[in-house]
Amino acid sequence: MSFKKILPILKATLEHLEFEHPTPLQKKVLSTVKSGANVFGIGPEGSGKSTALVLSVIQKLKGEAFGDAPRAIVLVKDKAEALALKAKFDVFTKPTDLRVYCIYDEHKIDAQRDEIYVGTDILIATVKRLNKLYFLNSIHLTDVQLICIEDAQFLIRQKTYNDIMRLAESINKSQYAIFADSFDSRLERFEEAFMFDAYKFEV
């Protein structure tokens, strides 16, 4: 998949930002996510993982807002990563009506619950805060189509892994895209648990 095969609105933004060609990892990940398969995107800093994630999510949602509940969830390590990724999403979603919102532990949970209720398409979340909101019945996951994990090295903690497993068990059917610098035993556990028939791309 080249940048020619993505949504015209994304292509226009990429041209404005002077992205001429996808990186090898982006090309493989974008086409695989579009096909509906699960995917591991493995590569060092500079290989285009974050941009691949952002483009994949927007492409999956067809660049359009719909309904009130989130249709894509991106799990991140902490507040800093959530805000950095939202800034990247904002660049590419600006020409669309997609709604992107962050939830993290340092913000008042009541305020987050109220703002999610208004409606969001893409939810960037720390695992702990997403679990808390979900088990307080403050967020609906029935419409989730795609779950991504950004820089999955933060999954080293067993509790974080367990929290993600609980979320996966709560969602009837979703596609997954996990990004990391390297593939190790932490990611192998996901492959066995819910990343069925996943493609693994390493650069």
N, C-alpha and C positions, 0 to 999 in steps of 0.2 A: 504494500500500500504506500503510495507516494502522497505528498501533500495535495496532489491534484484530486485525490479520491475522497477527501474529507468534505465536510459541510462548507459551502461557499463562504459563509460568514466567518468560519475559522480560517479558511484560506486567505481571505482578505486581511485578517489581522496578522497572520504569519508573514504575508508580503509586506505589510506596513512595518513589521519588526525586522524585516530583511532576513527571515528564515528561508533559505532557498531549497534545502533538501533535508529530509529527516535523517537523524543519526541511524546507524545500523540497528540499535536497540529500539528506537522509536518506530522504525518501519515494521519491525517484527511484532512489537506489542500492539500497535494501532490496528493492524490487520487482524490479529488474533482476538482482541477485544471486540472488534466489529463482528467477527464471526460468531460470538457468543460463548467462546471457550474461556476456561480459567487460564490464568497466565502468571508465571513468575518472571519479572524483569530484573535481571541481575547485572550490575555493572558499577564501575567506580564513579566517583564524582566527575561530572563533566560528560557523562555518557547520555545525558538527556532524560533521566528517569522522571524527574518532576514534570517536565513538559509533556512527556508521554502520558503520565497520569492525568494531567489536566485536560489534554486533548481527548483522551479516551473517554473520560467522564462526560464531557460536553457532547461528543459525538454520540455516545450511548443515549443521551437524553434528547438528541436531535436539536439541541440548541434552543429548546422551548420550555417555558414554565408549564406545569400541569398539576392540578389538584393542590392539596395543602401539605400532605405528608412527604418527607424526603424520599427521593427515588435513588439517590446515590449517597453513600457514606464513605468518608475518607478518614481513617484512623491514624492519629499522629502521636508522637511522644509527649508533647507538652504544649503549653500556651505559645511559646515562641515559635515552634514549628507550625502550629495552627495558624497563627497570624501571618507568617511568611508565606504559607501556601495559599491563604485566602488572597493575599496581595497578587499572587500569580494568577489565581482564578479570575480576579477582578479585571485583569488586563484582557483576558480572552472572553469573558462573559459580558463585558461592557456593551457590545453591540446587540446582545440578546436580552431577553426578559427573564433569564434564569436567576433564581434567588439563591445566594450562597450565604451560609451562616456558620459561625464558629461556636462551639461549646467547649469549655475547659474549666478546670477545678477552681481557678482563682476568681470566678465571677459568680454573682448571686444566682442560685439555682432557680429561684422564683422568676427572676427577670428572663433567664434563658427559656424557661418553660413558656412564658407569655409570648416571647418573640418567635419561638418555634411554632406556636399555635397559629400565628398570623399566616404562616405558610413558608415553606422552604423546599427547594429542589435538591440542593447539594449541601450536605451537612458535614463539616470538618470537625472532628471530635477527638478528645482524649478518651481512652477506653474507660477509665474510671467514671468520668462524668456521664458518658453515654449510657453506661450500665445503670447508674443511679437514676437518671431520668426515665429510662425504660421501665425499671422495676417500680417506679413511682407512678406508672401509667401516664407519664407526661409526654410520651413520644410514641408514635405508631410506626412500626417497621414493616407493615404488610405490603407496602408499595415499593420496597427497596429492590432495585434491579441490579445494582452493582456496588460491591464493597471493595474498597482499595485500602491497602496499608502502605503508608509512606515510610521509607527508611526503617525497615522492619527489625533492625538491630535492637531496638528498644524492647523487644519481646523476650529478652533474656530472663526477666523476672517471671517466676512461675505463676504468680497471682495475675499478672497481665495476660499471660497465655490462657489461664482458666477463664478470665473475664471474656476474652474473645470467643472462646469455645461456647460459653453460655449464650452469647449473642448469636453465634452461628446456628445454634440449636433452636433459637427463637424465631428465625427467619425461614419461612417455608422453602423458598427457592431463590437463589441469587447467584450472580456471576461474581467471581473474585479476581482481583489483580493485586499481587503483592510485589513490592519493590524493595530491593536491598543491595548492599555493596557486594555481598557474597552469599552463597547458598550453604547453609549448615544445618545442624540437627534441629535447631528451632523451627526452621521452615519445613523440614522433613515431617515434623509432627503435623503440620497443617495439611501437607500433601496426603497424609494417611487419614486425616479426620474429615476434611470437607473439600479439599482442592482436587476433586476427582478428575482424572484425565487431563490434568493441567499441562500446558506447554511451558517449558523452561528455556528461557533465552539468556545466555550469558555472553558478555562482550568484554 
